[in-house]
Amino acid sequence: MNREQKALFRQAQLAGLGIVVGGVGLATQHPWLPWIGLFIFMLGLIRFFLIRALIRRSRQWEDSSRETSASQAPDSQSE
């Protein structure tokens, strides 16, 4: 598993933890625990999608910089 997959997996685990906390709160009939679980779930989802978008943008940037450097490489060798 690479770094990007690990980062996304951790955020998915955070969202799963929110589901568990919310379920426990509903089962034990605590009035505030399901709200905390919902907050943790939403935090995990938001972070998951933000990190995924960041990873995609960085890959696109790396690909474009490789293409640019590859197209400029023959010019620098001819000089």
N, C-alpha and C positions, 0 to 999 in steps of 0.2 A: 504494500500500500504506500503510495507516494504522499508527499506532504499535503498536497491539495485535497486528496481523498481523506486524509486524517482530519484535516480542519473541518471539512464538510461533515464527516462522521460525528465529530464532537458536537457540532451544532444540532445534528439530528438527535443525538443522545439527549441534549438539553431539552429539545422539544418533547421527546419521549418522557423525560422526567417530569415535565409539566403535566402531561396526561396522567401519569401515575399519582402525582401529588393531588391533582384535581379529583381523581377517582377515589383516593383515600379520604379526601375531604367530604365527598358526597356520601361515602359509605359510613363515615363516623359522625356525620351530620354536624360538622363544624361549619359555622356560617362564613368564615373568612378563608378557610383553606382552599375551597374550589377557586376562589378569585386569585389566590396566589398561584395556584396551578395554571390557571388561564394566563396569567402574566408571564410565568416561566415558559409556557408553551409558545406564546406569541413572540417573546424575546428570542427563543431558539429558532423559530421560523424566519423572523426578520434577519437575524444574523446569518442564517443559512443562505438565504437568497442574496444578501449583500456580499457575502464572501464568494459565492458562486459567480456573481457578476464581476467581482474584482478579479477572480482567476481568469475568467474569459477575456476581460480587457487586457490583462497582462500577457496572455498568450497571443492575442491579436497584435499587441504592441511588439512582442518579441518576433513574431512572424514578419511583420512589416519592416522591422529594423534589420532582420536577416536578408530580406529581399533587397532593401536599400543598400546594404553593405555588399551584397553579392553583385549588384549592378554597378557599383562604384569600384569594385576590386580590379577589373581589367584596366580601368583608366589609370589607377595609381601604379600599376606594374609597367605600363607603357612609358611612363615618364622617366 
